[in-house]
C-alpha cells in the first residue's frame, strides 16, 4: 500500500514518458512488420522458386509474427502506463488539496496520515486551555463542531475531516495501483525467436485483463481505434520537407501541435505529435532517416493515428484478434 508521501511525490509524467517510449517501440515493430510483409515477402514470393525461397519465406513469416507480437505487447504496456497515470491523477489531486487545506489551517500531517491540530481560539478557555490534539482516520462518528463534542473545538472536527480525506485518497490510489500492477506483471514473455499461437492467445488474454483493469480510464467496451502505417521516399530531404509541411499545415486544419523535435531514441529521430479535439484524433509521425532501422533501409515516415474511445453499441461485439 503506498503512503501519502509516495502518492504526493509520484511523478505521473514519468509514467507517460515511459508509455511514449513503449509506444515508439510498438510503432517501429508495426512498421517493420509492414516492410517484411509488403517488401521482402512479396518480393520473394513474386520472383523466387525453390527450396531456398521456401526457407526464406518461412524465416520471414516467423520474423513478421515476431514483429506483430512486439507491436501488440508493447502497445498494451503503453496503454497500461497511460491509464495508470491518468487514474492516479485524481487521488493525487485530492491529496494535494487536503494537504494544502491542512497547511492553511496550520495543522501538521504526520507520516502515518494523522493530523495534529492546535486548540481553536474560539473555544472557551475553561473547556480547553491551550490544548490541541491529533486526529486519525477511521473515527466511527465524525465530530460535529458547535455541539460540544471534542470539548467544543471545531479544529478537532476539521482535522478529522482532513485525516479522512488523506486516507481516502491513499485508498483510492492503492486500489488503482493494484489493478494496473496485476496487468503489468502479466505482460511478460519467454526468450527465443518462436512466437506460437499460444503466445498470441495469451496476448488476447492480456488485452482482456487490461480492459478490465482500465475501467476508470476507458470502459471495458470502449475501443480506441489505432492505425499505424508508414511511407518511404528516395531521399531524406523529401521527407524532411514533408515534416515541415505537416508542422506548418496541420494547425491550419484545426490540429494542435503538442510536440515537435528530436526524440530520445538512439537515432534521435525527428518526431511530431498533434491532436484534433474536434475530430477526436491524435497523430504521431516519426521521421526515420536513411539507415535508421538498417543499413539499406530507405528514409521513411512512421505514422500512427489514434482515435478517441468509441463505445460498442449494445448488442454488438468487436473481435479484437
N, C-alpha and C positions, 0 to 999 in steps of 0.2 A: 504494500500500500504506500503510495507516495505521500510525502509530508507536504504541509502547506508551503514550506520553503522551496521544495522541489517544484511544485506547481507554479509558484511565483516566478522562479528563475528559469523555467523551461523556455528555451528559445525556439518557438514554433517555426520561425522562418528557416531554421536549420533543417527541420524535417521536410519543409517544402523544397529547399535547395537539394536535399538528398533525393527527393521524389523527381525533381527535374533531371538529375543525373541518371537515375534508373530509366526515366522516360527516353532520354537520349540513347541509351543502350538498346531499349526496345525498338526505337525508330530505326537505328542503324541495322539491327538484326533484320527488321522487316525489309529495309531497302536492299540488304544483302541477299535475302531470300528472293526478292523480285529479280535481282540481277542473275542469280543462279538459274531461276526458272525460265526467265524470258530471254536471256542472252546465251548462257552456257549450255543448258539442257536443250533449248530449242535449236541451237546451232548444231549440236552433235546429232540429235535425232533427225534433223533435216538433211544432213550431209554424210553421216558416217554409218557404216555397217560392219559387223564382225564382232569377235569376242572382245577386242579391246574397247570398242564403242559400247558394248553391253556392260562391261565392267565399269567404264567411266560414267555411264548413266546411273548405274546402281550407287556409285560413290557420291555423285552429285545429288541424287534424290535423298540420300542419307544426310548430306550437308544441308539440303533445303529443310528437312524436318528439324534438324538441329536449330537452324535459324528461326523457324516457326516457334519452336519450344522456348527459345530465349526471348523472342518477342512477346510471347504470352506471359511467361512468368515474370519478366521484368516489368511488363505493363501492370500486372497485379500488385507488385511491390510498390510501384509508383502510386497507384490508386489508394493503397492502404496507407501509405505515409501522408498523402494529401488529406485523406479522410481523418486520420488521427490528428493532424494539425488543425483541421477545420473544426472538429468536435471539441478538442481541448481548449479552443479559444474562448468558448462560453464560460466554463468554470474558472478559467484563469481570469477572465474579466470580472466575474462575480467576486472572486477572492480579492482582486486588486481594489475593488470598490469597498469591500469590507475593511481591508487594511487601511485604506485612506480615511474611512469614517472613524476607525479606531484612533488613528493619528490625530485627526482633527479634534476628537474628544479628549485627547491627552491620555488615552488608555494605552496599556502595554500588552502586546500579543506575545505570549511565551512560545517556546519551541513546540510544546505539546498542544498548542491551539487554545489554551486557556487565555482569558483576557483579564488582566488586572486593572482595576479602576480605583480612582480616588473617591473619597466621600463627596457627595454633592453639596455645593454651597447652599442649596435650597432646603436641606434637611435641618430641622431644628436641632440646635447643639445638644440639648439633653438626650436626644434619641441616639445620636451617633457622633459623639465628639471627636471629629478629626479622623474617623476610621474609614477605610475603603475595604476592598476585598478582591477576590478572584472568582470569576465566573467560568464554568466549564460547560461544554456542550452536553446535551442529554438530560437536562433537568426535566422532570416529569410534567411540571406545570410552570409555564413561564410566569415570571413576576409581572405584576400589574402596577406600574408606578402610580402613586396617588391614593392607593388603597391600604396604606400602612404596611405593605409587605416589604420584607428586606429592610426593616427599620425605616420604611418610607423613603428610601434612597432611590431616585429614578436612575442613577448611574448603574445600579446593580442590574436593573431590567435591561438597560441599554447594552451593558457588557454581555449579558446572557444572550441577547439577540445577536450580537456580533460573533460570539463564540459559535452559535448555531449556524450562522451564515458561513463562517470559515469551514466548519466541519462538513456542511452540506456541499460546498464547492469541492472539497477534497474527496468526499464520497463519490460525487459525480465524475470527477477525473479518474478515480480508481476504477469505476465501472467501465469507462471508455477505454482506459489503458488495458484492462483485462481482455476486452473484446478484441482489440487490434493485436495485442501481443500473441493471443492464441492463433490468429490468422498468420501473422508474420513468422511464427515458429514453424508453421507447416509449409511455408514457401521455401523448400529446400529441394535438392536433387542429388543424384548419385554421380560419380565420376564416369568417365568413358565417353565414347562417341555415339553409342547407340541410344536413340530415343524411340522407344517402342510404344505400342498402343496403350499399355497400362500407364505410361507416364502422361500421355495426353488425357487419359481418363482421370488421372489424379489432378491434372491442371483444371479440368472441368469441375472437379470437386472443390478445388481451391477457389474457383470463381464463385461457386455457391456459398462457400463459407464466408468469403469476403462480402457478398451481397447481404448476408445475414448480419455480419458484424457492422457493416457500414450503414445500418438502417437510419442513423441520425444524420448521415452525410448524404446519402442517396438511397431512397427506399428500395426494398428488395425487388420491386418491379420497375424501378427507374433505370433505364438502359441508356447510357451515353453512347452516341454514335461516333466512332473514331475511324478515320480513313487516312492511312499513311500511303504515300506514293513518292516517286522520285522521277527526275528527268535529267538528262545529260546534255552536254554541249561539247563542241570541238575544243574550245579554249576557256581558260579561267576568266579571261576578260569579258566574254559574253555573259557569264553568269554573275560576275561582279556588277555589271551594268544592270542585270535583272534585279539584283538585290537592292540597288539604288532606286530603281523604278518602283519596287514594292514599298520601300521606305517612304518615298515621296507621294506615291499614288494611293496607298491604302487609306490614309486619313481623309482624302478627298471623297472616299466611298463610305465614310462613316466608321472606319476602323480606328481603334486607339492603339498606337504602338506602345507596348509595355516594356519591351526590351529590344535593344539593337546594339550589337558589339561582339567582340570575340568572347567565346565561352571558355569554360575551364577544362575542356577536353584536351588530351595530349596534342591534338592538331591545332588547338586554338581557333576552331572554325568560326567564321562569321555567322551569327545567329540572329534571327528576327522573331519576335513573338508579338502577336496582336490579337485584340478582342473586339468583337462587334456585339455590343449589348442589345441592340435592337433585333438582330437576327439570331442572337444567342449562339454564336460560333466563335471559336478561337483557332488560331493557326500558328504553327511553329515552322520556320523554314531555316534549315542549316545549309550553308554553302561549303561543300566538300571540294577543296581544290584538287587538282590532278594529283593522283597518287596517294590521297588521304587514306583510303582503305586498301591499298595495294599498289605496287609499282606501276602496273599497266592500266589502272582504272582511270577512266576519263573524269573530268570535273562534273559534279552533279549538284543538284538541289534536292535535299531530302525534306519533303513536306508532310506535315501531319495536321489534319483538320479535325477538330473535336467539336461536337455539338453540345448544347445543353442537355440535361436529362429529360427524356420523354417517358411518360408512363404508358405501360402496355394497357390497351383498352380491356375492360372487363370481359372475360370470356375468351380472350385471345392468348396465345402463347408465343414465346420467342425462343427459337433454337439458338443457343449460344455457340455450339460447335456442330 
